[in-house]
Amino acid sequence: MEFILLNSYGNYVEAHIAKGVLEEEGIASWLKDENTVTIDPILTNAVGGIKLMVAREDAQRAWELLSALKKEQQQKISCPKCGSHQVELVSTPRKVSNWASALIGFFITSYAMPVEKVLHCFDCGHEFGAETNEEDKSIDS
């Protein structure tokens, strides 16, 4: 049985959710590089993240299931500015604290500093926090 890469993830939680959805539908899958990324998250980009591998013959059905899962998750979040559901969690390079953390991490430590993530609307470009009261903590772009 030949396995192919279906998707890659930056953390094990997202990867296991996707794997669980596929297993519920009877699709065999496994996670490549899970231990490497989980033990040393700094290597996530170097190894390409946690890779969800599926059998070639199940790839189309698995992709449809994961696409439906992503669409379902997007429907739960809407942009407070335009109401769109084309919203995803992204890291923001606009915050001074992210740049300061990166420079401090580069010169003082050997570990990557955490980067703040925000929800980004791909229709209007508005960025906002994931808290329950998004309007109070929104970031206008």
C-alpha positions in Angstrom: 0.0 0.0 0.0 1.5 3.3 -1.1 0.9 6.3 1.2 1.0 9.9 0.0 1.0 13.3 1.8 -2.5 14.7 2.2 -1.8 17.7 4.4 0.7 19.1 6.9 0.1 20.7 10.3 2.0 23.0 12.6 0.9 21.2 15.8 -0.2 17.8 16.9 -3.7 18.9 18.0 -4.8 19.9 14.5 -3.1 16.8 13.1 -4.8 14.4 15.4 -8.2 16.0 14.8 -7.8 15.5 11.1 -6.5 11.9 11.6 -9.5 11.2 13.9 -12.0 12.4 11.3 -10.5 10.1 8.7 -10.4 7.1 11.1 -14.1 7.6 11.8 -14.8 7.2 8.1 -12.6 4.1 7.9 -9.7 5.7 6.1 -6.3 4.4 7.2 -3.8 7.2 7.9 -0.7 8.0 10.0 1.3 11.0 11.0 4.8 11.4 9.8 7.3 13.6 11.8 4.9 13.9 14.7 7.5 13.1 17.3 10.1 15.4 15.9 7.7 18.4 15.8 6.2 17.6 19.2 9.5 17.2 21.0 11.2 20.1 19.3 8.8 22.6 17.8 11.6 24.8 16.5 12.1 22.1 13.8 8.5 22.4 12.5 9.5 24.4 9.4 12.7 22.5 8.8 10.8 19.1 8.5 7.7 20.6 6.9 5.4 20.1 9.9 3.4 17.0 10.9 2.4 15.3 7.7 -0.9 13.4 7.4 -0.3 10.4 5.2 -3.1 8.4 3.5 -3.3 5.6 1.1 -3.3 6.8 -2.5 -6.6 5.1 -3.3 -8.2 6.9 -0.3 -6.7 10.4 -1.0 -9.6 11.9 -2.9 -12.2 10.9 -0.3 -9.9 11.9 2.6 -9.4 15.4 1.0 -13.1 15.9 0.6 -13.7 15.0 4.3 -10.9 17.4 5.4 -12.3 20.1 3.1 -15.7 19.7 4.7 -14.2 19.8 8.2 -12.4 23.1 7.3 -15.6 24.6 5.9 -17.6 23.6 9.0 -14.9 25.2 11.2 -15.0 28.4 9.2 -18.7 28.7 9.5 -18.4 29.0 13.2 -16.3 32.2 13.0 -17.3 35.4 11.2 -15.6 38.7 10.7 -17.0 41.4 12.9 -16.4 44.0 10.2 -17.9 42.4 7.1 -19.6 39.2 8.4 -17.5 36.9 6.0 -16.6 33.4 7.0 -13.3 33.4 5.0 -11.4 33.7 8.3 -8.3 31.9 9.4 -5.9 32.0 12.3 -2.5 33.5 11.2 0.6 34.9 12.8 0.8 38.7 12.5 4.1 40.4 11.7 2.6 43.8 12.4 3.0 43.8 16.1 6.2 45.4 17.4 6.3 42.8 20.2 6.6 40.0 17.7 9.6 41.7 16.0 11.2 42.6 19.4 10.8 39.0 20.6 12.4 37.7 17.4 15.4 40.0 17.8 15.8 39.2 21.5 15.5 35.5 20.7 18.1 35.8 17.9 20.7 37.6 20.0 20.2 36.3 23.5 18.7 32.8 23.3 18.8 29.9 20.9 15.0 29.3 21.1 12.3 30.8 19.0 10.0 33.2 20.8 6.2 32.7 20.4 4.4 34.9 17.8 1.0 36.3 18.5 -1.8 34.9 16.3 -4.9 36.7 15.1 -7.9 35.8 13.1 -7.6 37.3 9.6 -10.5 38.0 7.2 -9.5 37.2 3.6 -12.4 39.2 2.2 -11.9 42.6 3.9 -8.4 42.2 5.5 -9.6 42.9 9.0 -7.7 41.2 11.8 -9.2 40.5 15.2 -8.6 38.5 18.4 -10.1 35.1 19.0 -11.6 36.3 22.4 -15.3 36.3 22.8 -15.3 40.1 22.6 -13.5 40.7 19.3 -14.6 44.3 18.8 -12.8 45.5 21.9 -9.5 43.9 20.9 -9.7 44.3 17.1 -6.7 45.4 15.0 -7.6 47.6 12.0 -5.6 46.9 8.9 
